[in-house]
Amino acid sequence: MFIHTVLFHLKKDLTPDSIADFEDALNSLKAIEVSRATYIGTVADTKDRPVVRSDYSYNLTILFDNLEGHNQYQVDPLHKAFVAQCSKYWTHLEIIDAD
């Protein structure tokens, strides 16, 4: 199992239309066949727990069978289109990959 997690830090001044565009494009990644499961979320309401991160906007976690699946995902046309379309919406990303 290979787990790929991305924390998106979106720009603060995005319009509702821009956010909707980002969400639609993010959800399009669920169609990438090499992934076993895709989870998308926003910050949970657990801010009263100081050990919980809450400084990001969206979280994407994708499960793959192995590193090769992840590598195929990186060059998939849907992933490339997402990055091309949406990179203008974030200030930065954080990526956590785990075996």
Buried (B, 14 or more C-beta within 10 A) or exposed (E): EBBBBBBBBBEEEBEEEBBEBBBEBBEBBBEBEBBEEBEBEEBEEEEEEEEEEEEBBBBBBBBBEEEEBBEBBEEBEBBEEBEEBBEEBBEEEEEEEEE
